[in-house]
Structure formats: C-alpha cells, structure tokens
Amino acid sequence: MIRLILVVILVALSVTFFLQNREEQALLHYFGTTSKAPIYKPILSAFGTGLLIMGLLLFPAWIKLRIKVRRTRTALQLAEEELNRLRPPRTPTLARSPLLMRENPEDEDAP
C-alpha cells in the first residue's frame, strides 16, 4: 500500500511539472546536432527509458521468482496431501472437562 501511495505521489508531481513547464524550451546537444524541445520532453523520455531498462533488467528475476513460488506451492500441496493421508482418521469422542468428571465437589477434601 505504501508503494502505491509513493507511485501516485511521484506521478502527480511529474504531471504537475510537465504541465507547468510546457512553454519552457531546452536546447539539446546530441552528437553534434542541436535542437530545441519543450523541457518536459527530454525529462519524460529519460524517465520512460529508465522504466524500460529497469523492466528489462528485472523481468528475468521476476520470472524466476514466479517459477519458484509455483514449485513451492506445489510442494506444499503435496506435503499437505501426504500429511492428511498419513494422519489417523478422527473419531468423535465425548470429551469431559476435569471439572465435570468430579461427582461431588465435597470429594476434593477427602483423602
């Protein structure tokens, strides 16, 4: 839940920055070429590129963890089935509490 709140705050701040700086121009120098662009475009493209690279780097680890979780759940389910198979069947018993087993409360003092 905290992550979701942080993401919402980050997106809200980014949107307000982009909206407030629509008219500002940035002079971009890239491999000997020069161009003008609104300042939010290079920032937005850098943010998007960072998200794309992060996603590509974390995707294999995420897949490995999903496979591990699936195997662990399967192993847990098999272990629970084996435990239920090995457990003796339950029979209903009439359980009496120790207080109800006494016939008379006066018998407690008797030797």
Summary of the structure (lengths in Angstrom):
residues: 111
radius of gyration: 34.0
end to end distance: 64.5
largest distance: 106.9
contacts: 185
relative contact order: 0.05
helix: 67%
strand: 11%
